[in-house]
Amino acid sequence: MTGPERVVVGRVGRPHGLDGAFFVEEPSDDPRWFERGVHLLADGEDAEVVTARRGAGGRPVIRLDRPVPRGTTLAVPLEALPETAEGEYYAFELVGLEVVEEGGRVLGRVEAVHPGPANDSLDLGGGLLLPLVEACIQAVDLESGRILVAPGFSDPD
C-alpha cells in the first residue's frame, strides 16, 4: 500500500517495443487493472491505460497516456477494489494483524504476505512463515486485529 487510501497493483517495468509500452512488474492478480481505459495512479497522479496486451509469460504489457519512469508505482484508490466475499481478505488487510495460536500464545504480527506456488504465507518476521491454508488459519478478525491459528504450525522456541 502506498497510503491508507491507495493499493499498489504493480510497478512500471522494462520497456516493451518502441511505442512507450512497458511490462508491469509485480502485477496484481486482478487483470481488470491492466485493461484499456482503466485509470491508475502513477506515483499518485492519474494516468489512463491506452494500450493493453499480454507479453511473455502472460505478464501485462501496457502503455499509459503519458510517459512514466521505470520503477513508478501503479496504484488504485482503495474504494475501487471490489468487495470481498465472506472469509476472503486482501493481503494488505492482513499486514499488521496480531497472530495468536489456539491456547493464547502470541506468535507475532504479520509483516508481509508472500505469494507462493501452492499457497500464500504470512511472514511474522524472524523466519516464521505460516501457510495461508484452512488447516492453519482458524479465524481472521479484522475488527479486533487478530488472526487465530491452529497449534503445530510454529516452533514454540
Disulfide bonds with the S-S distance in Angstrom:
none
